[in-house]
Structures are given as C-alpha cells and as structure tokens.
Amino acid sequence: MTTQYGNQPTGQQHHGAPQRGASSNVLSIIAIVLGVIGFIILPIVFALAGLVMAIIAKTVRHERLSTIAIVVSAIGLVGGMVLGAVLSSM
C-alpha cells in the first residue's frame, strides 16, 4: 500500500507464502513408516534408511515432524536389533 505522499510504504507488511518445510512433512512421514517397519523386519536396512531420511528432513527441509521421525527410527533401529537378538536366541 502507498500513502498520499507518494510511494512510501505504510508500515503494513505483506506475508509471503509459507516455507515448503512448514507445510510438507513427506520425508518425515516416510521416515516414521520406515522406522516402524525396521522394528519388525530388517532394522539395519529400513530403520537406518528412515534415520537418514529423518536427519535430512531435519537439517535440509526443516520439517516439523522430523524430530519424531528421528526418535521413531532410532527406536526402530535399536529395538529391532534387540528383538532380533532375543528371537534368534530362543
């Protein structure tokens, strides 16, 4: 907006479009799913891939769910290996 005195701004700020990371949590959701799958089968493959995706979502894309995805993937990785060790010793 302009004032009657020319093209001077009136102090009103126009907010741009929201950042992509603020509205898109695609990598985080995929990482959560991979972490859960990794808890059940092949934790070194699935949960580790989920952990890498969650870290990328946190550092590069600044997604909101990335912290949850890191926790779920880490639990899937460690828990899946412990579960595999317990089941294999039976």
SEFIZA-3560 file (N, C-alpha, C; in Angstrom, 3 decimals):
REM SEFIZA-3560
<numar><xx>0.839</xx><yy>-1.176</yy><zz>0.000</zz><atom>N</atom></numar>
<numar><xx>0.000</xx><yy>0.000</yy><zz>0.000</zz><atom>CA</atom></numar>
<numar><xx>0.884</xx><yy>1.239</yy><zz>0.000</zz><atom>C</atom></numar>
<numar><xx>0.355</xx><yy>2.298</yy><zz>-0.516</zz><atom>N</atom></numar>
<numar><xx>1.100</xx><yy>3.548</yy><zz>-0.542</zz><atom>CA</atom></numar>
<numar><xx>0.304</xx><yy>4.618</yy><zz>0.184</zz><atom>C</atom></numar>
<numar><xx>0.979</xx><yy>5.670</yy><zz>0.544</zz><atom>N</atom></numar>
<numar><xx>0.324</xx><yy>6.784</yy><zz>1.210</zz><atom>CA</atom></numar>
<numar><xx>-0.011</xx><yy>7.857</yy><zz>0.192</zz><atom>C</atom></numar>
<numar><xx>-0.635</xx><yy>8.908</yy><zz>0.662</zz><atom>N</atom></numar>
<numar><xx>-0.971</xx><yy>10.000</yy><zz>-0.246</zz><atom>CA</atom></numar>
<numar><xx>0.247</xx><yy>10.817</yy><zz>-0.636</zz><atom>C</atom></numar>
<numar><xx>1.392</xx><yy>10.550</yy><zz>0.019</zz><atom>N</atom></numar>
<numar><xx>2.607</xx><yy>11.303</yy><zz>-0.239</zz><atom>CA</atom></numar>
<numar><xx>3.542</xx><yy>10.633</yy><zz>-1.228</zz><atom>C</atom></numar>
<numar><xx>3.081</xx><yy>9.683</yy><zz>-1.968</zz><atom>N</atom></numar>
<numar><xx>3.930</xx><yy>9.027</yy><zz>-2.950</zz><atom>CA</atom></numar>
<numar><xx>4.001</xx><yy>7.533</yy><zz>-2.710</zz><atom>C</atom></numar>
<numar><xx>5.098</xx><yy>6.957</yy><zz>-3.079</zz><atom>N</atom></numar>
<numar><xx>5.266</xx><yy>5.515</yy><zz>-2.969</zz><atom>CA</atom></numar>
<numar><xx>5.985</xx><yy>5.103</yy><zz>-1.697</zz><atom>C</atom></numar>
<numar><xx>5.733</xx><yy>5.749</yy><zz>-0.598</zz><atom>N</atom></numar>
<numar><xx>6.339</xx><yy>5.365</yy><zz>0.653</zz><atom>CA</atom></numar>
<numar><xx>5.494</xx><yy>4.272</yy><zz>1.298</zz><atom>C</atom></numar>
<numar><xx>6.140</xx><yy>3.288</yy><zz>1.865</zz><atom>N</atom></numar>
<numar><xx>5.375</xx><yy>2.204</yy><zz>2.491</zz><atom>CA</atom></numar>
<numar><xx>4.627</xx><yy>2.697</yy><zz>3.729</zz><atom>C</atom></numar>
<numar><xx>3.500</xx><yy>2.069</yy><zz>4.005</zz><atom>N</atom></numar>
<numar><xx>2.659</xx><yy>2.477</yy><zz>5.132</zz><atom>CA</atom></numar>
<numar><xx>2.970</xx><yy>1.710</yy><zz>6.403</zz><atom>C</atom></numar>
<numar><xx>3.921</xx><yy>0.801</yy><zz>6.371</zz><atom>N</atom></numar>
<numar><xx>4.249</xx><yy>0.026</yy><zz>7.555</zz><atom>CA</atom></numar>
<numar><xx>3.540</xx><yy>-1.320</yy><zz>7.595</zz><atom>C</atom></numar>
<numar><xx>2.629</xx><yy>-1.534</yy><zz>6.688</zz><atom>N</atom></numar>
<numar><xx>1.959</xx><yy>-2.832</yy><zz>6.634</zz><atom>CA</atom></numar>
<numar><xx>2.856</xx><yy>-3.807</yy><zz>5.894</zz><atom>C</atom></numar>
<numar><xx>2.995</xx><yy>-4.987</yy><zz>6.476</zz><atom>N</atom></numar>
<numar><xx>3.861</xx><yy>-5.983</yy><zz>5.871</zz><atom>CA</atom></numar>
<numar><xx>3.022</xx><yy>-7.035</yy><zz>5.160</zz><atom>C</atom></numar>
<numar><xx>3.492</xx><yy>-7.423</yy><zz>4.019</zz><atom>N</atom></numar>
<numar><xx>2.834</xx><yy>-8.488</yy><zz>3.276</zz><atom>CA</atom></numar>
<numar><xx>3.586</xx><yy>-9.778</yy><zz>3.559</zz><atom>C</atom></numar>
<numar><xx>2.861</xx><yy>-10.760</yy><zz>3.998</zz><atom>N</atom></numar>
<numar><xx>3.489</xx><yy>-12.039</yy><zz>4.311</zz><atom>CA</atom></numar>
<numar><xx>3.518</xx><yy>-12.889</yy><zz>3.054</zz><atom>C</atom></numar>
<numar><xx>4.686</xx><yy>-13.433</yy><zz>2.789</zz><atom>N</atom></numar>
<numar><xx>4.848</xx><yy>-14.283</yy><zz>1.616</zz><atom>CA</atom></numar>
<numar><xx>4.261</xx><yy>-15.664</yy><zz>1.845</zz><atom>C</atom></numar>
<numar><xx>4.435</xx><yy>-16.501</yy><zz>0.887</zz><atom>N</atom></numar>
<numar><xx>3.956</xx><yy>-17.873</yy><zz>1.002</zz><atom>CA</atom></numar>
<numar><xx>4.727</xx><yy>-18.597</yy><zz>2.092</zz><atom>C</atom></numar>
<numar><xx>4.088</xx><yy>-19.537</yy><zz>2.799</zz><atom>N</atom></numar>
<numar><xx>4.813</xx><yy>-20.269</yy><zz>3.842</zz><atom>CA</atom></numar>
<numar><xx>5.939</xx><yy>-21.096</yy><zz>3.250</zz><atom>C</atom></numar>
<numar><xx>6.939</xx><yy>-21.356</yy><zz>4.072</zz><atom>N</atom></numar>
<numar><xx>8.058</xx><yy>-22.149</yy><zz>3.593</zz><atom>CA</atom></numar>
<numar><xx>7.608</xx><yy>-23.561</yy><zz>3.293</zz><atom>C</atom></numar>
<numar><xx>8.326</xx><yy>-24.210</yy><zz>2.399</zz><atom>N</atom></numar>
<numar><xx>7.962</xx><yy>-25.556</yy><zz>1.992</zz><atom>CA</atom></numar>
<numar><xx>8.030</xx><yy>-26.540</yy><zz>3.154</zz><atom>C</atom></numar>
<numar><xx>9.023</xx><yy>-26.396</yy><zz>4.016</zz><atom>N</atom></numar>
<numar><xx>9.181</xx><yy>-27.308</yy><zz>5.136</zz><atom>CA</atom></numar>
<numar><xx>8.082</xx><yy>-27.169</yy><zz>6.165</zz><atom>C</atom></numar>
<numar><xx>7.491</xx><yy>-25.998</yy><zz>6.251</zz><atom>N</atom></numar>
<numar><xx>6.466</xx><yy>-25.771</yy><zz>7.253</zz><atom>CA</atom></numar>
<numar><xx>5.176</xx><yy>-26.506</yy><zz>6.913</zz><atom>C</atom></numar>
<numar><xx>4.911</xx><yy>-26.737</yy><zz>5.650</zz><atom>N</atom></numar>
<numar><xx>3.647</xx><yy>-27.362</yy><zz>5.290</zz><atom>CA</atom></numar>
<numar><xx>3.813</xx><yy>-28.786</yy><zz>4.778</zz><atom>C</atom></numar>
<numar><xx>4.998</xx><yy>-29.184</yy><zz>4.418</zz><atom>N</atom></numar>
<numar><xx>5.227</xx><yy>-30.503</yy><zz>3.848</zz><atom>CA</atom></numar>
<numar><xx>6.069</xx><yy>-31.346</yy><zz>4.793</zz><atom>C</atom></numar>
<numar><xx>5.534</xx><yy>-32.481</yy><zz>5.189</zz><atom>N</atom></numar>
<numar><xx>6.240</xx><yy>-33.396</yy><zz>6.081</zz><atom>CA</atom></numar>
<numar><xx>6.441</xx><yy>-34.753</yy><zz>5.422</zz><atom>C</atom></numar>
<numar><xx>6.608</xx><yy>-34.768</yy><zz>4.132</zz><atom>N</atom></numar>
<numar><xx>6.652</xx><yy>-36.020</yy><zz>3.384</zz><atom>CA</atom></numar>
<numar><xx>7.829</xx><yy>-36.888</yy><zz>3.820</zz><atom>C</atom></numar>
<numar><xx>9.022</xx><yy>-36.326</yy><zz>3.891</zz><atom>N</atom></numar>
<numar><xx>10.184</xx><yy>-37.123</yy><zz>4.281</zz><atom>CA</atom></numar>
<numar><xx>10.056</xx><yy>-37.628</yy><zz>5.711</zz><atom>C</atom></numar>
<numar><xx>9.502</xx><yy>-36.817</yy><zz>6.584</zz><atom>N</atom></numar>
<numar><xx>9.334</xx><yy>-37.240</yy><zz>7.971</zz><atom>CA</atom></numar>
<numar><xx>8.352</xx><yy>-38.397</yy><zz>8.091</zz><atom>C</atom></numar>
<numar><xx>7.268</xx><yy>-38.336</yy><zz>7.355</zz><atom>N</atom></numar>
<numar><xx>6.272</xx><yy>-39.410</yy><zz>7.408</zz><atom>CA</atom></numar>
<numar><xx>6.843</xx><yy>-40.703</yy><zz>6.843</zz><atom>C</atom></numar>
<numar><xx>7.587</xx><yy>-40.606</yy><zz>5.754</zz><atom>N</atom></numar>
<numar><xx>8.229</xx><yy>-41.800</yy><zz>5.191</zz><atom>CA</atom></numar>
<numar><xx>9.240</xx><yy>-42.367</yy><zz>6.183</zz><atom>C</atom></numar>
<numar><xx>9.976</xx><yy>-41.495</yy><zz>6.862</zz><atom>N</atom></numar>
<numar><xx>10.959</xx><yy>-41.946</yy><zz>7.844</zz><atom>CA</atom></numar>
<numar><xx>10.291</xx><yy>-42.636</yy><zz>9.034</zz><atom>C</atom></numar>
<numar><xx>9.135</xx><yy>-42.134</yy><zz>9.458</zz><atom>N</atom></numar>
<numar><xx>8.396</xx><yy>-42.778</yy><zz>10.549</zz><atom>CA</atom></numar>
<numar><xx>7.944</xx><yy>-44.169</yy><zz>10.132</zz><atom>C</atom></numar>
<numar><xx>7.418</xx><yy>-44.284</yy><zz>8.930</zz><atom>N</atom></numar>
<numar><xx>6.959</xx><yy>-45.587</yy><zz>8.430</zz><atom>CA</atom></numar>
<numar><xx>8.139</xx><yy>-46.554</yy><zz>8.315</zz><atom>C</atom></numar>
<numar><xx>9.266</xx><yy>-46.089</yy><zz>7.810</zz><atom>N</atom></numar>
<numar><xx>10.450</xx><yy>-46.946</yy><zz>7.702</zz><atom>CA</atom></numar>
<numar><xx>10.974</xx><yy>-47.364</yy><zz>9.075</zz><atom>C</atom></numar>
<numar><xx>10.877</xx><yy>-46.482</yy><zz>10.047</zz><atom>N</atom></numar>
<numar><xx>11.296</xx><yy>-46.828</yy><zz>11.400</zz><atom>CA</atom></numar>
<numar><xx>10.428</xx><yy>-47.921</yy><zz>12.007</zz><atom>C</atom></numar>
<numar><xx>9.133</xx><yy>-47.849</yy><zz>11.782</zz><atom>N</atom></numar>
<numar><xx>8.216</xx><yy>-48.881</yy><zz>12.290</zz><atom>CA</atom></numar>
<numar><xx>8.450</xx><yy>-50.201</yy><zz>11.568</zz><atom>C</atom></numar>
<numar><xx>8.623</xx><yy>-50.149</yy><zz>10.257</zz><atom>N</atom></numar>
<numar><xx>8.907</xx><yy>-51.380</yy><zz>9.501</zz><atom>CA</atom></numar>
<numar><xx>10.242</xx><yy>-51.964</yy><zz>9.948</zz><atom>C</atom></numar>
<numar><xx>11.222</xx><yy>-51.102</yy><zz>10.210</zz><atom>N</atom></numar>
<numar><xx>12.528</xx><yy>-51.562</yy><zz>10.664</zz><atom>CA</atom></numar>
<numar><xx>12.482</xx><yy>-52.226</yy><zz>12.024</zz><atom>C</atom></numar>
<numar><xx>11.524</xx><yy>-51.866</yy><zz>12.854</zz><atom>N</atom></numar>
<numar><xx>11.373</xx><yy>-52.527</yy><zz>14.151</zz><atom>CA</atom></numar>
<numar><xx>10.942</xx><yy>-53.977</yy><zz>13.973</zz><atom>C</atom></numar>
<numar><xx>10.195</xx><yy>-54.241</yy><zz>12.917</zz><atom>N</atom></numar>
<numar><xx>9.652</xx><yy>-55.585</yy><zz>12.697</zz><atom>CA</atom></numar>
<numar><xx>10.603</xx><yy>-56.439</yy><zz>11.862</zz><atom>C</atom></numar>
<numar><xx>11.063</xx><yy>-55.929</yy><zz>10.724</zz><atom>N</atom></numar>
<numar><xx>11.943</xx><yy>-56.715</yy><zz>9.846</zz><atom>CA</atom></numar>
<numar><xx>13.121</xx><yy>-55.858</yy><zz>9.374</zz><atom>C</atom></numar>
<numar><xx>14.272</xx><yy>-56.455</yy><zz>9.265</zz><atom>N</atom></numar>
<numar><xx>15.494</xx><yy>-55.843</yy><zz>8.734</zz><atom>CA</atom></numar>
<numar><xx>15.755</xx><yy>-54.421</yy><zz>9.252</zz><atom>C</atom></numar>
<numar><xx>16.043</xx><yy>-54.281</yy><zz>10.535</zz><atom>N</atom></numar>
<numar><xx>16.243</xx><yy>-52.937</yy><zz>11.077</zz><atom>CA</atom></numar>
<numar><xx>17.446</xx><yy>-52.204</yy><zz>10.500</zz><atom>C</atom></numar>
<numar><xx>18.478</xx><yy>-52.949</yy><zz>10.095</zz><atom>N</atom></numar>
<numar><xx>19.667</xx><yy>-52.285</yy><zz>9.546</zz><atom>CA</atom></numar>
<numar><xx>19.332</xx><yy>-51.614</yy><zz>8.210</zz><atom>C</atom></numar>
<numar><xx>18.399</xx><yy>-52.178</yy><zz>7.479</zz><atom>N</atom></numar>
<numar><xx>18.045</xx><yy>-51.600</yy><zz>6.175</zz><atom>CA</atom></numar>
<numar><xx>16.978</xx><yy>-50.517</yy><zz>6.336</zz><atom>C</atom></numar>
<numar><xx>15.831</xx><yy>-50.891</yy><zz>6.897</zz><atom>N</atom></numar>
<numar><xx>14.691</xx><yy>-49.981</yy><zz>6.911</zz><atom>CA</atom></numar>
<numar><xx>14.840</xx><yy>-48.851</yy><zz>7.939</zz><atom>C</atom></numar>
<numar><xx>15.162</xx><yy>-49.198</yy><zz>9.175</zz><atom>N</atom></numar>
<numar><xx>15.252</xx><yy>-48.170</yy><zz>10.212</zz><atom>CA</atom></numar>
<numar><xx>16.436</xx><yy>-47.232</yy><zz>9.965</zz><atom>C</atom></numar>
<numar><xx>17.526</xx><yy>-47.772</yy><zz>9.448</zz><atom>N</atom></numar>
<numar><xx>18.665</xx><yy>-46.912</yy><zz>9.138</zz><atom>CA</atom></numar>
<numar><xx>18.337</xx><yy>-45.952</yy><zz>7.993</zz><atom>C</atom></numar>
<numar><xx>17.620</xx><yy>-46.435</yy><zz>6.985</zz><atom>N</atom></numar>
<numar><xx>17.180</xx><yy>-45.550</yy><zz>5.902</zz><atom>CA</atom></numar>
<numar><xx>16.217</xx><yy>-44.491</yy><zz>6.434</zz><atom>C</atom></numar>
<numar><xx>15.340</xx><yy>-44.885</yy><zz>7.360</zz><atom>N</atom></numar>
<numar><xx>14.432</xx><yy>-43.922</yy><zz>7.978</zz><atom>CA</atom></numar>
<numar><xx>15.170</xx><yy>-42.884</yy><zz>8.787</zz><atom>C</atom></numar>
<numar><xx>16.218</xx><yy>-43.301</yy><zz>9.480</zz><atom>N</atom></numar>
<numar><xx>17.013</xx><yy>-42.369</yy><zz>10.277</zz><atom>CA</atom></numar>
<numar><xx>17.731</xx><yy>-41.359</yy><zz>9.387</zz><atom>C</atom></numar>
<numar><xx>18.274</xx><yy>-41.829</yy><zz>8.285</zz><atom>N</atom></numar>
<numar><xx>18.946</xx><yy>-40.920</yy><zz>7.347</zz><atom>CA</atom></numar>
<numar><xx>17.946</xx><yy>-39.930</yy><zz>6.756</zz><atom>C</atom></numar>
<numar><xx>16.763</xx><yy>-40.412</yy><zz>6.376</zz><atom>N</atom></numar>
<numar><xx>15.743</xx><yy>-39.518</yy><zz>5.816</zz><atom>CA</atom></numar>
<numar><xx>15.263</xx><yy>-38.507</yy><zz>6.850</zz><atom>C</atom></numar>
<numar><xx>15.146</xx><yy>-38.941</yy><zz>8.100</zz><atom>N</atom></numar>
<numar><xx>14.700</xx><yy>-38.035</yy><zz>9.155</zz><atom>CA</atom></numar>
<numar><xx>15.731</xx><yy>-36.946</yy><zz>9.416</zz><atom>C</atom></numar>
<numar><xx>17.004</xx><yy>-37.301</yy><zz>9.364</zz><atom>N</atom></numar>
<numar><xx>18.053</xx><yy>-36.299</yy><zz>9.561</zz><atom>CA</atom></numar>
<numar><xx>18.072</xx><yy>-35.304</yy><zz>8.405</zz><atom>C</atom></numar>
<numar><xx>17.862</xx><yy>-35.790</yy><zz>7.189</zz><atom>N</atom></numar>
<numar><xx>17.773</xx><yy>-34.889</yy><zz>6.033</zz><atom>CA</atom></numar>
<numar><xx>16.567</xx><yy>-33.964</yy><zz>6.170</zz><atom>C</atom></numar>
<numar><xx>15.436</xx><yy>-34.524</yy><zz>6.628</zz><atom>N</atom></numar>
<numar><xx>14.242</xx><yy>-33.704</yy><zz>6.822</zz><atom>CA</atom></numar>
<numar><xx>14.468</xx><yy>-32.640</yy><zz>7.882</zz><atom>C</atom></numar>
<numar><xx>15.264</xx><yy>-32.960</yy><zz>8.891</zz><atom>N</atom></numar>
<numar><xx>15.535</xx><yy>-32.003</yy><zz>9.979</zz><atom>CA</atom></numar>
<numar><xx>16.496</xx><yy>-30.906</yy><zz>9.536</zz><atom>C</atom></numar>
<numar><xx>17.593</xx><yy>-31.288</yy><zz>8.892</zz><atom>N</atom></numar>
<numar><xx>18.636</xx><yy>-30.310</yy><zz>8.595</zz><atom>CA</atom></numar>
<numar><xx>18.392</xx><yy>-29.524</yy><zz>7.313</zz><atom>C</atom></numar>
<numar><xx>17.890</xx><yy>-30.182</yy><zz>6.282</zz><atom>N</atom></numar>
<numar><xx>17.754</xx><yy>-29.523</yy><zz>4.988</zz><atom>CA</atom></numar>
<numar><xx>16.382</xx><yy>-28.887</yy><zz>4.813</zz><atom>C</atom></numar>
<numar><xx>15.335</xx><yy>-29.656</yy><zz>5.133</zz><atom>N</atom></numar>
<numar><xx>13.979</xx><yy>-29.181</yy><zz>4.840</zz><atom>CA</atom></numar>
<numar><xx>13.258</xx><yy>-28.564</yy><zz>6.027</zz><atom>C</atom></numar>
<numar><xx>13.786</xx><yy>-28.703</yy><zz>7.234</zz><atom>N</atom></numar>
<numar><xx>13.223</xx><yy>-28.116</yy><zz>8.451</zz><atom>CA</atom></numar>
<numar><xx>11.754</xx><yy>-28.493</yy><zz>8.651</zz><atom>C</atom></numar>
<numar><xx>11.476</xx><yy>-29.785</yy><zz>8.535</zz><atom>N</atom></numar>
<numar><xx>10.106</xx><yy>-30.266</yy><zz>8.702</zz><atom>CA</atom></numar>
<numar><xx>9.757</xx><yy>-30.372</yy><zz>10.184</zz><atom>C</atom></numar>
<numar><xx>8.482</xx><yy>-30.164</yy><zz>10.500</zz><atom>N</atom></numar>
<numar><xx>8.032</xx><yy>-30.178</yy><zz>11.890</zz><atom>CA</atom></numar>
<numar><xx>8.090</xx><yy>-31.561</yy><zz>12.507</zz><atom>C</atom></numar>
<numar><xx>7.781</xx><yy>-32.594</yy><zz>11.761</zz><atom>N</atom></numar>
<numar><xx>7.732</xx><yy>-33.951</yy><zz>12.298</zz><atom>CA</atom></numar>
<numar><xx>9.083</xx><yy>-34.658</yy><zz>12.275</zz><atom>C</atom></numar>
<numar><xx>10.120</xx><yy>-33.967</yy><zz>11.926</zz><atom>N</atom></numar>
<numar><xx>11.427</xx><yy>-34.623</yy><zz>11.774</zz><atom>CA</atom></numar>
<numar><xx>11.990</xx><yy>-35.133</yy><zz>13.098</zz><atom>C</atom></numar>
<numar><xx>11.748</xx><yy>-34.430</yy><zz>14.185</zz><atom>N</atom></numar>
<numar><xx>12.242</xx><yy>-34.888</yy><zz>15.486</zz><atom>CA</atom></numar>
<numar><xx>11.566</xx><yy>-36.194</yy><zz>15.882</zz><atom>C</atom></numar>
<numar><xx>10.270</xx><yy>-36.276</yy><zz>15.657</zz><atom>N</atom></numar>
<numar><xx>9.535</xx><yy>-37.510</yy><zz>15.937</zz><atom>CA</atom></numar>
<numar><xx>10.042</xx><yy>-38.634</yy><zz>15.050</zz><atom>C</atom></numar>
<numar><xx>10.331</xx><yy>-38.323</yy><zz>13.794</zz><atom>N</atom></numar>
<numar><xx>10.837</xx><yy>-39.333</yy><zz>12.869</zz><atom>CA</atom></numar>
<numar><xx>12.211</xx><yy>-39.839</yy><zz>13.292</zz><atom>C</atom></numar>
<numar><xx>13.056</xx><yy>-38.956</yy><zz>13.813</zz><atom>N</atom></numar>
<numar><xx>14.376</xx><yy>-39.379</yy><zz>14.293</zz><atom>CA</atom></numar>
<numar><xx>14.215</xx><yy>-40.332</yy><zz>15.471</zz><atom>C</atom></numar>
<numar><xx>13.345</xx><yy>-39.992</yy><zz>16.398</zz><atom>N</atom></numar>
<numar><xx>13.135</xx><yy>-40.837</yy><zz>17.585</zz><atom>CA</atom></numar>
<numar><xx>12.563</xx><yy>-42.192</yy><zz>17.192</zz><atom>C</atom></numar>
<numar><xx>11.546</xx><yy>-42.205</yy><zz>16.336</zz><atom>N</atom></numar>
<numar><xx>10.920</xx><yy>-43.470</yy><zz>15.923</zz><atom>CA</atom></numar>
<numar><xx>11.913</xx><yy>-44.338</yy><zz>15.156</zz><atom>C</atom></numar>
<numar><xx>12.690</xx><yy>-43.744</yy><zz>14.283</zz><atom>N</atom></numar>
<numar><xx>13.668</xx><yy>-44.520</yy><zz>13.516</zz><atom>CA</atom></numar>
<numar><xx>14.783</xx><yy>-45.062</yy><zz>14.398</zz><atom>C</atom></numar>
<numar><xx>15.234</xx><yy>-44.260</yy><zz>15.366</zz><atom>N</atom></numar>
<numar><xx>16.276</xx><yy>-44.734</yy><zz>16.279</zz><atom>CA</atom></numar>
<numar><xx>15.749</xx><yy>-45.876</yy><zz>17.155</zz><atom>C</atom></numar>
<numar><xx>14.521</xx><yy>-45.744</yy><zz>17.646</zz><atom>N</atom></numar>
<numar><xx>13.919</xx><yy>-46.831</yy><zz>18.432</zz><atom>CA</atom></numar>
<numar><xx>13.717</xx><yy>-48.064</yy><zz>17.562</zz><atom>C</atom></numar>
<numar><xx>13.314</xx><yy>-47.861</yy><zz>16.308</zz><atom>N</atom></numar>
<numar><xx>13.161</xx><yy>-48.987</yy><zz>15.390</zz><atom>CA</atom></numar>
<numar><xx>14.474</xx><yy>-49.684</yy><zz>15.112</zz><atom>C</atom></numar>
<numar><xx>15.549</xx><yy>-48.910</yy><zz>15.009</zz><atom>N</atom></numar>
<numar><xx>16.861</xx><yy>-49.489</yy><zz>14.747</zz><atom>CA</atom></numar>
<numar><xx>17.359</xx><yy>-50.303</yy><zz>15.939</zz><atom>C</atom></numar>
<numar><xx>17.386</xx><yy>-49.684</yy><zz>17.103</zz><atom>N</atom></numar>
<numar><xx>17.890</xx><yy>-50.365</yy><zz>18.291</zz><atom>CA</atom></numar>
<numar><xx>16.929</xx><yy>-51.463</yy><zz>18.736</zz><atom>C</atom></numar>
<numar><xx>15.653</xx><yy>-51.138</yy><zz>18.781</zz><atom>N</atom></numar>
<numar><xx>14.654</xx><yy>-52.126</yy><zz>19.207</zz><atom>CA</atom></numar>
<numar><xx>14.559</xx><yy>-53.312</yy><zz>18.279</zz><atom>C</atom></numar>
<numar><xx>14.681</xx><yy>-53.076</yy><zz>16.991</zz><atom>N</atom></numar>
<numar><xx>14.644</xx><yy>-54.170</yy><zz>16.030</zz><atom>CA</atom></numar>
<numar><xx>15.838</xx><yy>-55.112</yy><zz>16.161</zz><atom>C</atom></numar>
<numar><xx>16.993</xx><yy>-54.529</yy><zz>16.441</zz><atom>N</atom></numar>
<numar><xx>18.187</xx><yy>-55.383</yy><zz>16.633</zz><atom>CA</atom></numar>
<numar><xx>18.082</xx><yy>-56.183</yy><zz>17.942</zz><atom>C</atom></numar>
<numar><xx>17.582</xx><yy>-55.545</yy><zz>18.989</zz><atom>N</atom></numar>
<numar><xx>17.406</xx><yy>-56.280</yy><zz>20.256</zz><atom>CA</atom></numar>
<numar><xx>16.360</xx><yy>-57.363</yy><zz>20.095</zz><atom>C</atom></numar>
<numar><xx>15.264</xx><yy>-57.040</yy><zz>19.447</zz><atom>N</atom></numar>
<numar><xx>14.210</xx><yy>-58.034</yy><zz>19.220</zz><atom>CA</atom></numar>
<numar><xx>14.714</xx><yy>-59.198</yy><zz>18.376</zz><atom>C</atom></numar>
<numar><xx>15.507</xx><yy>-58.896</yy><zz>17.364</zz><atom>N</atom></numar>
<numar><xx>16.094</xx><yy>-59.960</yy><zz>16.538</zz><atom>CA</atom></numar>
<numar><xx>17.047</xx><yy>-60.829</yy><zz>17.317</zz><atom>C</atom></numar>
<numar><xx>17.838</xx><yy>-60.218</yy><zz>18.200</zz><atom>N</atom></numar>
<numar><xx>18.769</xx><yy>-60.998</yy><zz>19.012</zz><atom>CA</atom></numar>
<numar><xx>18.025</xx><yy>-61.885</yy><zz>20.006</zz><atom>C</atom></numar>
<numar><xx>16.963</xx><yy>-61.374</yy><zz>20.595</zz><atom>N</atom></numar>
<numar><xx>16.178</xx><yy>-62.162</yy><zz>21.555</zz><atom>CA</atom></numar>
<numar><xx>15.477</xx><yy>-63.316</yy><zz>20.850</zz><atom>C</atom></numar>
<numar><xx>14.900</xx><yy>-63.046</yy><zz>19.700</zz><atom>N</atom></numar>
<numar><xx>14.171</xx><yy>-64.090</yy><zz>18.978</zz><atom>CA</atom></numar>
<numar><xx>15.109</xx><yy>-65.137</yy><zz>18.396</zz><atom>C</atom></numar>
<numar><xx>16.324</xx><yy>-64.737</yy><zz>18.031</zz><atom>N</atom></numar>
<numar><xx>17.247</xx><yy>-65.704</yy><zz>17.458</zz><atom>CA</atom></numar>
<numar><xx>17.867</xx><yy>-66.606</yy><zz>18.528</zz><atom>C</atom></numar>
<numar><xx>17.883</xx><yy>-66.149</yy><zz>19.769</zz><atom>N</atom></numar>
<numar><xx>18.457</xx><yy>-66.969</yy><zz>20.836</zz><atom>CA</atom></numar>
<numar><xx>17.463</xx><yy>-67.977</yy><zz>21.396</zz><atom>C</atom></numar>
<numar><xx>16.230</xx><yy>-67.882</yy><zz>21.017</zz><atom>N</atom></numar>
<numar><xx>15.211</xx><yy>-68.826</yy><zz>21.516</zz><atom>CA</atom></numar>
<numar><xx>15.234</xx><yy>-70.123</yy><zz>20.755</zz><atom>C</atom></numar>
//
